[in-house]
């Protein structure tokens, strides 16, 4: 009987375990997670903060007996190292466990900046259910909250915090919001939109230090303004590189994530930006696979290996890895590079190489009064990337053109002159290249 161990109980790990069980009913499956809760979705945490769901609403599977019914053994532990040659894991409690096939689906972890004071009690990441509980206890209406980071995940957290009625300040090192998804015009547009909702935004700034006020200062200030020595100042002071000082009751660190792969050091499993895999999601060590946010997979569209930490990729990669683990050939067709973001009601999207390629051309349309922007990036007559703000009509078409690498021919010049002509361009070129069904699907999605 083959023993499959899966490191990581997020979406990739759960999908892989279920796929293995479906195709290998007699095999042993062990699903390892380092948190005591039932497997849950980190992307559901903002909805928990908003009050739209309770904790059980974050769970990936809704019945208590789901994994037991599938004979998937759940183990709460942390893997400290892997001996690939011996097919053995070392665990945080000092024990070991042997495997025949291994899937590394350990996901990501927050990338904490080296800021003095980052370990103070009321400074939190927003990554686990424990984090969410701590944040909800402090993020009450009127509480002063400073958020470090205004990237994709940061903007989702920002919206959740804003819904709680806090006084929110956001600090972003980049020169614009969502700098790894949006160009200057679009990122600036998102900033103006957010500021219009009453949120203070500091771009081109970093947090230099988080401090507690000097002992006795709060009492002296309170007494001076007639509060009888009550605490009137901020629980913390957040000092920015620009010289600005912000009083805060709560600080959220949302400065990005990185693949969780430190336990692989010395294992012989090759890691670059992530855990390097082939088209079967197998690493350089036969029988050891990777999937999800920790995996660096080959993208046939761009022709390079990339880490793209979005849930559709986790699902696809987990399925491919699991099928190969049970001896059924499966190949990853590509790595989706898509972000769709709702920032306080303003929809923005990013597809493919949105920054463009060397020697490529681009077209941009900016409508500041209406908070709309559209940017198209070309490599020859192929649309290789695009992003948009407030432009939702042709989202499916944009994705189809980029992922399909459709040759636009004369339509490239038409799009350079008027980027809004995406739908007729798609229909004309896709039909000529035998992709009519894809165009129809894109039209239905738009």
C-alpha positions as CSV (number, residue, x, y, z in Angstrom):
1,X,0.0,0.0,0.0
2,X,1.4,3.3,-1.1
3,X,1.7,6.0,1.6
4,X,1.0,9.6,0.3
5,X,2.0,12.4,2.6
6,X,0.7,15.9,1.8
7,X,2.4,18.8,3.6
8,X,-0.1,21.6,3.8
9,X,-3.9,21.6,4.5
10,X,-4.9,24.5,2.3
11,X,-6.8,24.3,-0.9
12,X,-4.0,22.6,-2.8
13,X,-3.5,20.0,-0.1
14,X,-7.2,19.2,0.3
15,X,-7.8,18.9,-3.5
16,X,-4.8,16.6,-3.9
17,X,-5.9,14.4,-1.0
18,X,-9.4,14.0,-2.4
19,X,-8.0,13.3,-5.9
20,X,-5.7,10.7,-4.7
21,X,-8.5,9.0,-2.8
22,X,-10.7,9.0,-5.8
23,X,-8.1,7.2,-8.0
24,X,-6.3,5.1,-5.4
25,X,-9.0,3.9,-3.0
26,X,-6.7,1.5,-1.1
27,X,-3.7,3.9,-0.6
28,X,-2.9,5.6,2.7
29,X,-3.2,9.4,2.8
30,X,-1.8,11.7,5.5
31,X,-2.7,15.4,5.3
32,X,-0.5,17.6,7.5
33,X,-1.3,21.1,8.7
34,X,0.4,23.2,11.4
35,X,-2.8,24.8,12.7
36,X,-5.4,23.1,15.0
37,X,-8.4,24.3,13.0
38,X,-10.1,22.3,10.2
39,X,-8.6,23.1,6.8
40,X,-9.7,26.6,5.8
41,X,-9.2,29.2,3.2
42,X,-7.0,32.2,4.0
43,X,-8.8,34.2,1.3
44,X,-12.0,33.9,3.4
45,X,-10.5,35.7,6.4
46,X,-11.4,39.2,5.1
47,X,-15.0,38.1,4.8
48,X,-14.8,36.9,8.4
49,X,-13.5,40.4,9.4
50,X,-16.3,42.0,7.6
51,X,-18.8,39.8,9.5
52,X,-20.2,38.2,6.3
53,X,-19.3,34.7,7.6
54,X,-18.4,33.1,10.8
55,X,-15.3,30.9,11.4
56,X,-16.9,27.8,10.1
57,X,-17.6,29.7,6.9
58,X,-13.9,29.7,6.2
59,X,-13.7,25.9,6.2
60,X,-12.9,24.3,2.9
61,X,-15.2,21.4,3.6
62,X,-18.4,21.9,5.6
63,X,-19.0,18.5,7.3
64,X,-17.0,17.5,10.4
65,X,-16.5,13.9,9.2
66,X,-15.5,14.8,5.6
67,X,-11.8,13.7,5.9
68,X,-12.6,10.7,8.1
69,X,-15.2,9.5,5.7
70,X,-12.6,9.6,2.9
71,X,-10.0,7.9,5.2
72,X,-7.7,10.9,4.9
73,X,-5.7,11.0,8.1
74,X,-5.3,14.6,9.4
75,X,-2.2,15.3,11.5
76,X,-1.5,18.7,13.2
77,X,2.2,19.1,13.1
78,X,5.0,21.1,11.5
79,X,7.6,19.5,9.2
80,X,11.1,20.6,10.2
81,X,13.2,18.8,7.6
82,X,13.0,16.2,4.8
83,X,15.4,13.4,4.1
84,X,14.6,12.8,0.5
85,X,16.9,9.8,0.1
86,X,15.4,8.0,3.1
87,X,11.9,9.1,2.3
88,X,11.4,10.4,5.8
89,X,10.1,13.6,7.4
90,X,11.2,15.0,10.7
91,X,8.4,16.7,12.7
92,X,8.3,19.4,15.3
93,X,7.5,17.0,18.1
94,X,10.7,15.1,17.5
95,X,9.1,12.2,15.7
96,X,9.6,11.1,12.1
97,X,7.2,9.7,9.4
98,X,8.1,7.8,6.3
99,X,6.4,8.3,2.9
100,X,6.3,6.7,-0.5
101,X,5.0,9.8,-2.4
102,X,5.2,13.3,-1.1
103,X,3.4,16.5,-2.1
104,X,4.7,19.8,-0.8
105,X,1.7,22.1,-0.6
106,X,3.0,24.3,2.2
107,X,1.7,27.5,0.7
108,X,3.1,30.9,1.6
109,X,3.9,32.8,4.7
110,X,3.9,36.5,5.5
111,X,7.1,38.4,4.5
112,X,7.7,40.4,7.7
113,X,9.8,43.6,7.2
114,X,12.7,44.2,9.6
115,X,11.0,47.0,11.4
116,X,11.8,47.8,15.1
117,X,8.6,47.2,17.0
118,X,7.2,44.7,14.6
119,X,6.9,42.2,17.5
120,X,4.8,44.5,19.8
121,X,1.6,42.9,21.1
122,X,-0.8,44.9,18.9
123,X,1.0,44.4,15.6
124,X,-0.4,41.5,13.6
125,X,-0.3,39.9,10.2
126,X,-3.6,38.9,8.7
127,X,-2.9,35.4,7.7
128,X,-4.4,32.9,10.2
129,X,-7.6,32.5,12.1
130,X,-5.6,33.4,15.2
131,X,-4.7,36.7,13.5
132,X,-8.3,37.3,12.6
133,X,-9.4,36.8,16.2
134,X,-6.8,39.3,17.5
135,X,-7.7,41.9,14.8
136,X,-11.4,41.6,15.5
137,X,-10.8,42.2,19.2
138,X,-9.1,45.5,18.5
139,X,-10.5,46.8,15.2
140,X,-13.6,48.4,16.7
141,X,-15.4,51.4,15.3
142,X,-13.1,54.5,15.8
143,X,-10.0,52.5,16.5
144,X,-6.9,53.9,14.9
145,X,-5.4,51.3,12.6
146,X,-2.2,51.5,10.5
147,X,-1.8,49.0,7.7
148,X,1.6,48.4,6.2
149,X,1.3,47.4,2.5
150,X,-1.2,48.2,-0.3
151,X,-0.6,45.3,-2.6
152,X,-3.2,42.9,-3.8
153,X,-3.7,41.1,-0.5
154,X,-3.3,44.4,1.4
155,X,-6.2,46.0,-0.5
156,X,-8.5,43.1,0.3
157,X,-7.5,43.4,4.0
158,X,-7.9,47.2,3.8
159,X,-11.5,46.9,2.6
160,X,-12.3,44.5,5.5
161,X,-10.9,46.9,8.0
162,X,-12.7,49.8,6.5
163,X,-16.0,47.9,6.9
164,X,-15.4,47.7,10.6
165,X,-15.5,51.5,11.0
166,X,-11.9,52.1,12.0
167,X,-9.8,55.2,11.3
168,X,-7.5,53.7,8.8
169,X,-4.1,54.8,7.4
170,X,-2.3,52.7,4.8
171,X,1.5,52.9,4.1
172,X,3.0,51.6,0.9
173,X,6.7,51.7,0.0
174,X,5.9,51.8,-3.8
175,X,5.1,55.0,-5.6
176,X,1.4,53.9,-6.0
177,X,-1.1,51.4,-4.7
178,X,-1.0,47.8,-6.0
179,X,2.5,48.5,-7.6
180,X,3.0,44.8,-8.6
181,X,-0.4,44.8,-10.4
182,X,-0.9,48.3,-11.8
183,X,1.0,50.9,-13.7
184,X,1.4,54.5,-12.4
185,X,-1.8,55.9,-13.9
186,X,-4.0,53.0,-12.7
187,X,-2.3,52.8,-9.3
188,X,-2.7,56.5,-8.7
189,X,-6.3,56.3,-9.7
190,X,-7.0,53.6,-7.1
191,X,-5.3,55.7,-4.5
192,X,-7.5,58.7,-5.2
193,X,-10.6,56.4,-5.1
194,X,-9.5,55.1,-1.7
195,X,-8.8,58.5,-0.3
196,X,-12.2,59.6,-1.4
197,X,-13.6,56.9,0.9
198,X,-11.9,58.5,3.9
199,X,-8.8,56.4,4.2
200,X,-5.4,58.1,4.5
201,X,-2.8,56.7,2.0
202,X,0.9,57.3,2.3
203,X,2.7,56.0,-0.8
204,X,6.5,56.3,-1.3
205,X,6.9,55.8,2.4
206,X,8.0,53.0,4.7
207,X,7.4,52.3,8.4
208,X,10.8,53.0,10.1
209,X,9.7,52.2,13.6
210,X,6.8,51.2,15.8
211,X,7.1,52.4,19.3
212,X,5.1,52.6,22.6
213,X,4.8,56.2,23.9
214,X,7.3,57.1,26.7
215,X,6.1,55.9,30.2
216,X,3.7,58.4,31.8
217,X,3.1,60.4,28.6
218,X,-0.5,59.2,28.1
219,X,-1.4,60.0,31.7
220,X,0.1,63.5,31.5
221,X,-1.6,64.3,28.3
222,X,-4.9,63.1,29.6
223,X,-4.6,65.1,32.8
224,X,-3.7,68.2,30.9
225,X,-6.9,68.1,28.8
226,X,-9.0,67.3,31.8
227,X,-9.4,63.5,31.5
228,X,-8.2,62.9,35.0
229,X,-5.0,61.0,33.8
230,X,-6.9,58.7,31.5
231,X,-5.2,57.4,28.4
232,X,-5.7,60.0,25.7
233,X,-2.8,59.3,23.3
234,X,-2.2,56.5,20.9
235,X,-1.3,53.0,22.2
236,X,1.6,53.0,19.7
237,X,3.3,55.5,17.5
238,X,4.1,54.5,13.9
239,X,7.0,56.6,12.5
240,X,7.3,56.8,8.7
241,X,10.4,57.5,6.6
242,X,8.7,60.7,5.5
243,X,8.8,62.1,9.0
244,X,5.1,61.5,9.6
245,X,4.1,60.0,12.9
246,X,0.7,58.2,13.2
247,X,-0.9,57.2,16.5
248,X,-2.3,53.7,16.3
249,X,-4.2,51.2,18.5
250,X,-3.5,48.4,16.0
251,X,-0.9,47.8,13.2
252,X,-1.5,45.3,10.4
253,X,1.5,44.0,8.5
254,X,0.4,43.2,4.9
255,X,3.7,43.6,3.1
256,X,3.5,40.5,0.9
257,X,4.1,36.8,1.2
258,X,6.8,34.3,0.2
259,X,6.8,30.5,-0.4
260,X,7.0,28.5,2.8
261,X,9.9,26.3,1.9
262,X,12.6,26.8,4.6
263,X,12.2,23.2,5.9
264,X,13.5,22.0,2.5
265,X,17.0,23.3,3.2
266,X,19.5,20.5,2.7
267,X,16.8,18.1,1.4
268,X,18.1,18.0,-2.1
269,X,14.8,19.3,-3.4
270,X,15.6,22.2,-5.8
271,X,14.2,25.6,-4.9
272,X,14.5,28.9,-6.8
273,X,11.7,31.5,-6.3
274,X,9.6,28.5,-5.2
275,X,9.8,24.7,-5.2
276,X,10.9,24.0,-8.8
277,X,8.6,21.6,-10.7
278,X,8.3,20.1,-14.2
279,X,5.1,19.9,-16.2
280,X,3.9,17.0,-14.1
281,X,4.4,19.1,-10.9
282,X,7.3,16.7,-9.9
283,X,10.4,18.2,-8.3
284,X,13.9,17.1,-9.2
285,X,13.5,14.2,-6.8
286,X,11.3,11.4,-8.2
287,X,8.2,10.9,-6.2
288,X,8.3,14.3,-4.6
289,X,5.8,16.9,-6.0
290,X,4.8,20.4,-5.2
291,X,1.7,22.5,-5.8
292,X,0.1,25.8,-4.8
293,X,1.6,29.0,-3.6
294,X,5.0,27.4,-2.8
295,X,5.4,25.8,-6.3
296,X,7.4,27.3,-9.2
297,X,5.8,25.8,-12.3
298,X,6.5,26.1,-16.0
299,X,4.2,28.4,-17.8
300,X,3.8,27.5,-21.5
301,X,2.5,31.0,-22.4
302,X,5.4,33.0,-21.1
303,X,8.0,30.2,-21.6
304,X,9.4,30.4,-18.1
305,X,8.9,29.1,-14.6
306,X,6.9,31.3,-12.3
307,X,5.2,31.4,-8.9
308,X,1.6,32.6,-9.2
309,X,-0.1,32.4,-5.8
310,X,-3.7,32.4,-6.7
311,X,-6.3,29.7,-5.9
312,X,-7.1,28.6,-9.5
313,X,-3.4,27.7,-9.9
314,X,-3.4,25.8,-6.6
315,X,-6.4,23.8,-7.7
316,X,-4.9,22.9,-11.2
317,X,-1.5,22.1,-9.8
318,X,-2.9,19.9,-7.0
319,X,-4.9,17.9,-9.5
320,X,-2.0,17.4,-11.8
321,X,0.3,16.4,-9.0
322,X,-2.2,14.0,-7.4
323,X,-2.9,12.3,-10.7
324,X,0.8,11.7,-11.3
325,X,1.3,10.5,-7.7
326,X,-1.2,7.7,-8.4
327,X,0.4,6.8,-11.8
328,X,-2.0,8.6,-14.1
329,X,-0.3,10.9,-16.5
330,X,-1.3,14.5,-16.3
331,X,0.4,17.7,-17.6
332,X,0.0,21.3,-16.4
333,X,-1.1,23.3,-19.4
334,X,0.0,26.7,-18.0
335,X,0.2,29.0,-15.0
336,X,-2.6,31.6,-14.9
337,X,-1.4,35.2,-14.2
338,X,-4.6,36.9,-13.3
339,X,-5.6,39.3,-10.6
340,X,-9.1,40.7,-10.2
341,X,-9.5,43.2,-7.3
342,X,-12.5,44.9,-5.9
343,X,-11.2,47.9,-3.9
344,X,-14.1,49.5,-2.1
345,X,-16.3,49.1,-5.2
346,X,-13.6,49.9,-7.8
347,X,-12.8,46.9,-10.0
348,X,-9.3,46.5,-11.3
349,X,-7.8,43.6,-13.3
350,X,-4.4,42.5,-14.4
351,X,-3.5,39.7,-17.0
352,X,-0.2,38.3,-18.1
353,X,2.8,40.5,-18.7
354,X,1.0,43.8,-17.8
355,X,4.3,45.7,-17.6
356,X,5.1,44.7,-21.2
357,X,8.1,43.1,-22.9
358,X,11.3,44.4,-24.3
359,X,10.7,46.0,-27.7
360,X,6.9,45.7,-27.4
361,X,4.4,48.5,-27.9
362,X,1.6,49.6,-25.7
363,X,-1.7,51.6,-25.8
364,X,-3.2,53.3,-22.8
365,X,-6.6,55.0,-22.2
366,X,-7.1,57.1,-19.0
367,X,-10.4,58.6,-18.0
368,X,-9.7,60.3,-14.7
369,X,-13.1,61.8,-14.0
370,X,-14.8,58.5,-14.3
371,X,-12.0,56.4,-12.6
372,X,-11.4,54.3,-15.6
373,X,-8.1,53.2,-17.2
374,X,-7.1,50.6,-19.8
375,X,-3.6,49.5,-20.7
376,X,-2.7,47.0,-23.4
377,X,0.8,45.5,-23.9
378,X,1.9,43.9,-27.2
379,X,4.7,41.7,-28.4
380,X,4.4,42.1,-32.2
381,X,0.7,41.6,-33.0
382,X,0.0,39.5,-29.9
383,X,-1.5,41.0,-26.7
384,X,0.8,39.7,-23.9
385,X,-0.6,41.6,-21.0
386,X,-3.1,44.2,-19.9
387,X,-4.6,45.9,-16.9
388,X,-7.7,47.9,-16.3
389,X,-9.5,50.0,-13.7
390,X,-13.2,50.5,-13.7
391,X,-13.4,48.7,-17.1
392,X,-15.3,45.5,-16.6
393,X,-17.1,45.1,-20.0
394,X,-14.4,42.9,-21.6
395,X,-12.6,41.1,-18.8
396,X,-13.2,37.7,-20.3
397,X,-12.0,38.9,-23.7
398,X,-8.8,40.4,-22.2
399,X,-8.0,37.0,-20.6
400,X,-8.8,35.1,-23.8
401,X,-6.5,37.3,-25.9
402,X,-3.6,37.0,-23.5
403,X,-3.8,33.3,-22.7
404,X,-4.7,32.3,-26.2
405,X,-1.8,34.3,-27.6
406,X,-4.1,35.3,-30.5
407,X,-2.4,36.8,-33.5
408,X,-4.3,40.1,-34.0
409,X,-2.9,41.1,-37.4
410,X,-4.4,44.4,-38.5
411,X,-6.5,44.5,-35.4
412,X,-3.3,45.3,-33.4
413,X,-3.1,48.7,-35.0
414,X,-6.8,49.3,-34.4
415,X,-6.4,48.5,-30.8
416,X,-3.3,50.8,-30.6
417,X,-5.6,53.6,-31.9
418,X,-8.6,52.6,-29.7
419,X,-8.1,50.1,-26.9
420,X,-11.8,49.8,-26.3
421,X,-12.2,47.7,-29.5
422,X,-11.3,44.5,-27.7
423,X,-14.5,42.6,-28.4
424,X,-14.6,43.1,-32.2
425,X,-10.9,42.3,-32.3
426,X,-11.3,39.1,-30.4
427,X,-14.3,37.9,-32.4
428,X,-12.6,38.7,-35.8
429,X,-9.2,37.1,-34.9
430,X,-10.4,34.2,-32.8
431,X,-12.8,33.1,-35.5
432,X,-10.1,33.2,-38.1
433,X,-7.9,31.1,-35.9
434,X,-10.5,28.5,-35.1
435,X,-11.2,29.8,-31.6
436,X,-14.8,30.8,-32.0
437,X,-16.0,28.8,-29.0
438,X,-13.5,30.6,-26.8
439,X,-14.7,33.9,-28.1
440,X,-18.3,33.0,-27.4
441,X,-17.3,32.0,-23.9
442,X,-15.4,35.3,-23.4
443,X,-18.5,37.3,-24.6
444,X,-20.7,35.5,-22.1
445,X,-18.2,36.2,-19.3
446,X,-18.0,39.9,-20.1
